Structure formats: C-alpha cells, structure tokens
Amino acid sequence: MKRPKLRKASKRLSCAKRYKIQKKVREHNKKLRKEAKKKGVSKRVKKDPGVPSSAPFKEEVLREAEQRRLQIEEEKEKKRQAKKEERAQKRKKEVASKETEPEAKKARQDENKKHSEKRTAPDKSSKRFLCSELNKVIDASDVVIEVLDARDPLGYRCPQLEEAVLQRDGNKKLLLVLNKIDLVPKENVEKWIRCLQREFPVVAFKASVQIQDKTVQAKKRRIVASNEVLDRSRGAACFGNTGLTELLMSFAAKRQNEASLRVGVVGFPNVGKSSLINSMKGILACNAGVKRGITKCMQEVHISKTVKLIDSPGVVASPSNPPASLVLRSLQVEEGQESVLEAVRTLLKQCDKAQIMLQYNVPDFRNSLEFLTMFAKKRGFLQKGGVPNTEQAAVTFLADWTGAKLSYHCKIPEKHSLPAYLSDITVAEMQKGWDLNNLTTGNEETLKGVKFPNLASSINFISKGPTVGLLSVGDIPEERPGAVTTEGKEVCVNENDESEQNEEAKEIEEEQKTKASSLTKKPGRVQFQTIPVDISFSTAATDDAYDFNTDFK
Ligand SMILES: Nc1nc2c(ncn2[C@@H]2O[C@H](COP(=O)(O)OP(=O)(O)OP(=O)(O)O)[C@@H](O)[C@H]2O)c(=O)[nH]1
C-alpha cells in the first residue's frame, strides 16, 4: 500500500549536513566582520541608559559623573597643551638650526617669506590687527565717542585710549556715551552722568537690540507696515539717538569744513558700539550680537549728509588688569586663553552671593561649580542621562554679564579727581563747541522715557576701576598658538589682589578635594553630602523669578 504524501517536508536533517550548514554560516559571518573591520566600521556603541529616576541618591550619582567628566576633560586639555608646547619647542629648535645655515640661503628664504606674507591676508582676529584698526579709527576721526557700559562706567573707561585721543593732532573731541542705561537703576545713572560730566560731555543712551533689516528699502517698508506691539517692546525701543544725532549735526554745522564730520565709535568689546550705530542709522548697518569681538574692521556709516560714524573693533585689554576686569572686557575666553568655568568663578567672587541667589533663583552654593550645576538644572541645560551641562550654563552666565539682559550697577567713587592726563584747561576745551543745553535736555528726555530696573532687583557690583588698554601695536606680543595656558596665565598681582589670589587658591583646592573624594569613593557606596539641591526639573525655571520691574497692580 502506498503511504499518503505528507503536506510539509520534514525539517529533519542528518547531523553531518546540519554541522556543515552551521560551519558555512560561521565562516560567512566571520568574513563580514573582517570586511567591516577593514573599512573601519565598528560595532554600534551601546546607548547609555542614564540613571533611572527611581534610583536612590540620583543627585549625588549625577554630580559625581559630571565631576568625573570634567576631570577627564581637564586632563585631556592638559595633554593637548603639553603636545602644543612640545611642537612649539620643536619649531624653535628648527628655527635655531636654520640660523646656522649659510647667509645666502637665509637671505633667499627671507625674501620668499616676505613675498608670502604679502600674499596672505592678515589674521583679523589677532590682537595686533584689532589694535591697528582701532588706531586707524582714532586717526580718521574728528570726534571720538567712547562708549561705556552704564553698569560699570568706570571699569569700561580706558585711560590709554583717552590719552591717545587727546594727544593726537587735529584737536579731536572726546564724548562719553553711557550705553545700556536700561539695565541700571535710574538714580545710579543720574549720579554717573553728574560724575562723568566733570571730565567730558556725557550722553545717556539706550540702544535698540532688535534691529533686523539690513537695507534702507527694508527700513521704509518697516515704517509703512510697522507692527506697533513689536516696536513698542522694551528691546526695540531706542532712547538718546535723536539727542545724539542733533548734537553731532549742530557740531558739524559750526565747523568751517565742508567735509562731513567723522565720528569714531570706540570702547571695549560688547559695550554696544555697533548697536549704537545701528540705532542712530535705524537699520542694521553693522553686525551686533551677544558674542564678543564681532567687529573686526573699521566700518563707515553715514547717518546724515554732514555726519559719518565709524565703527571699530573693541579695545584690547592689557593682561596686567585684575582678573575680574579681564573676564568682562577682554576676549581671553573667546581666544581660549581662559576656560569659561574659571571666568565664572572670577566673576562670582565680585558679587554678593545673596544677590546672585536671588537673581538666578538658586539655593546657597559653596563654589562656582555647584552654582553652575544648579543654574544648569534651573535652565534645563542637561546632557545625556540628565547630567547638568555646566559649560553651557557658564557660557550663558557670562553672556548675561556682557550682553543685553542682566541688571547690575556700581557705586560712584566718593572722591573725584582728574586723571593725570587731564587738566582743567583740557576739560574746558572738551566742552567747547557742543550745544550743552541741548545735551542736558536730551539726557533728561532719555531718562524720562527709559524703563529702569529698581535698586532691589539690580546686583551690586564692585568696580575694579579703569581698565588698561593696549593702544600701541608694539606693546602687543606676537601671538603664539597655545603659548598661554590657564595655569601659566600672566597676571600682574598687586598688593590688594594678593588676598584675592589666596582665596582663589583655597576655592580651587576645595573644588579639587570634592572631585578627588568623589573619584576615590568605592563603587556601590554613596556618601551623604549636605548640599541643598533643588531637584525640581521645572520647565518654567526662568519664569518663576519675581520680576521686580513689573507693576502687578
Ligand atoms: N539692554 C541693552 N542691551 C544692549 C544695548 N546696547 C547693546 N546691547 C546689547 O549688547 C550686546 C553687544 O552689542 P554690540 O553692538 O555687538 O557691541 P559691540 O561693542 O559692537 O561689540 P564688538 O563687536 O564685540 O566690539 C548685544 O547683545 C546688544 O543687543 C542697550 O542699550 N541695552
């Protein structure tokens, strides 16, 4: 009898055949892996699952991880710097050996070098280039406007710049513009105007920070279809521009010169030079922004037939200034000479801790790292696994201090004396030619229009006095990449700063101790720390601060 046919073929195999197939599959996979290795394709990295929210001591674990990450980064940075130095030394040796080569060859090489230098464009970010551009602006100007940040007018003054303007030929006039007055209490602004007026004419100014269109056509279009709500917002409003324009135009009209009045706008980086020019022109003629050192070259902008404004790069601050001044007025963070975390530490030391806690809505902190960790959480600056991004927090914090938001103010010096380069005669000379009555009424109108923060919501900042600037290209040392490290920072220490330096050393030591202790801890054991930490990851972190400026009636 014939057996009925099965519907499906059986999967049963002889062992020999099964082993043969398995062997073939193994060989095929091996081949694929080999090929991938040759191409450099590595295995997919497993995703970090992070710390689960239910885990006990999540805060401590995250903080430890962050501190470990920072230490690893620091070590990497140190290694990088060491390599750079090694390379620089090698280069030096090479140069030294070349010097011993025959004279004729050397001369030929020099000639080639000269040619190539001529061909290559100058490095626009170099301090020497910025300094030479600034000098060009001073030379080309009839009137020089020194822009000061109203939050620390004394700190933003540069004696070397003022002296240079007074000493140049052509009877140049110097005018002080107190910018960003909307970030300072009114009574403080008034006192500063009175104080500074003893030396030079002062104009109070609030630049518009929302000018966007770049062309004159766009400006016309904007006027036709203006959005009332937008234009009346605090940022878009500009005060003091009409007064300053009239002042310059009346000065230009009094001159017996047909050429237009050239007005150089100078000051430290991010003080608002470009914003001032844009506000006076009414369009975005110069690039402005929160980033420091945007302006690299001089730029002329006609604001009327008789007046021409010249934008300039920021004054180069001398490394001999106190660290707090350098943090706010030099570009050392942008140039990589100082880490942003260190800059924040220096800055925090200048302020009242309680006011910082109130302003940023954070609980008490022991050091800058702890502050930044809490600040990062408040703002929602988190990395993978919920680790607070302290670096981003530091950048934001620093931008607040130099940019357009944070309100802080400095006290006016009790005693006033003229600086060495100014005499009563020079002061009188500087006041000549200006319509001073017009200037006073213009300032009064500006002060009436601007919405000021009140004293209670403004941070009390301790000014370090005028900042030393480098005005002569010869004073600026040749820049060697990576030559200055954070540890080897060249800072002039005067007697007053000594105690500050000791404090700083203590703080660094404390921070390092916390790092070291967290690293030596045995895995699985969590140590208790009595740090008040806010664990609410509120999305409205920045909104819950009480705004003292708003009338909630
Ligand atoms: N609140 C406020 N912010 C201002 C004012 N003027 C300028 N700013 C802001 O300050 C920052 C710097 O302004 P810029 O005009 O780029 O400063 P700058 O001096 O030209 O800067 P550099 O190009 O670095 O030399 C920007 O974020 C501006 O929005 C002001 O009157 N009030």
The ligand as a MOL file (V3000), in Angstrom:
LIG
                    3D

  0  0  0     0  0            999 V3000
M  V30 BEGIN CTAB
M  V30 COUNTS 32 34 0 0 0
M  V30 BEGIN ATOM
M  V30 1 N 19.8420 96.0470 27.1310 0
M  V30 2 C 20.6540 96.6290 26.2640 0
M  V30 3 N 21.4660 95.8630 25.5020 0
M  V30 4 C 22.2850 96.4670 24.6260 0
M  V30 5 C 22.3180 97.8560 24.4630 0
M  V30 6 N 23.2470 98.1450 23.5130 0
M  V30 7 C 23.7640 96.9780 23.1130 0
M  V30 8 N 23.1900 95.9630 23.7530 0
M  V30 9 C 23.4960 94.5240 23.5990 0
M  V30 10 O 24.8600 94.3230 23.8830 0
M  V30 11 C 25.3920 93.2970 23.0600 0
M  V30 12 C 26.6320 93.7830 22.3580 0
M  V30 13 O 26.3080 94.7610 21.4180 0
M  V30 14 P 27.2250 95.1040 20.1630 0
M  V30 15 O 26.6210 96.2800 19.4920 0
M  V30 16 O 27.5030 93.8910 19.3470 0
M  V30 17 O 28.5650 95.5230 20.8820 0
M  V30 18 P 29.9550 95.9490 20.2010 0
M  V30 19 O 30.6090 96.9040 21.1300 0
M  V30 20 O 29.7690 96.3840 18.8090 0
M  V30 21 O 30.7010 94.5580 20.2630 0
M  V30 22 P 32.0420 94.1120 19.4830 0
M  V30 23 O 31.6570 93.8730 18.0740 0
M  V30 24 O 32.4280 92.8670 20.2230 0
M  V30 25 O 33.0590 95.1730 19.6630 0
M  V30 26 C 24.2780 92.8960 22.1080 0
M  V30 27 O 23.6810 91.7130 22.5880 0
M  V30 28 C 23.3050 94.0480 22.1810 0
M  V30 29 O 21.9890 93.6060 21.9650 0
M  V30 30 C 21.4430 98.6480 25.2910 0
M  V30 31 O 21.4090 99.8700 25.2380 0
M  V30 32 N 20.6440 97.9670 26.1560 0
M  V30 END ATOM
M  V30 BEGIN BOND
M  V30 1 1 1 2
M  V30 2 2 2 3
M  V30 3 1 2 32
M  V30 4 1 3 4
M  V30 5 2 4 5
M  V30 6 1 4 8
M  V30 7 1 5 6
M  V30 8 1 5 30
M  V30 9 2 6 7
M  V30 10 1 7 8
M  V30 11 1 8 9
M  V30 12 1 9 10
M  V30 13 1 9 28
M  V30 14 1 10 11
M  V30 15 1 11 12
M  V30 16 1 11 26
M  V30 17 1 12 13
M  V30 18 1 13 14
M  V30 19 2 14 15
M  V30 20 1 14 16
M  V30 21 1 14 17
M  V30 22 1 17 18
M  V30 23 2 18 19
M  V30 24 1 18 20
M  V30 25 1 18 21
M  V30 26 1 21 22
M  V30 27 2 22 23
M  V30 28 1 22 24
M  V30 29 1 22 25
M  V30 30 1 26 27
M  V30 31 1 26 28
M  V30 32 1 28 29
M  V30 33 2 30 31
M  V30 34 1 30 32
M  V30 END BOND
M  V30 END CTAB
M  END
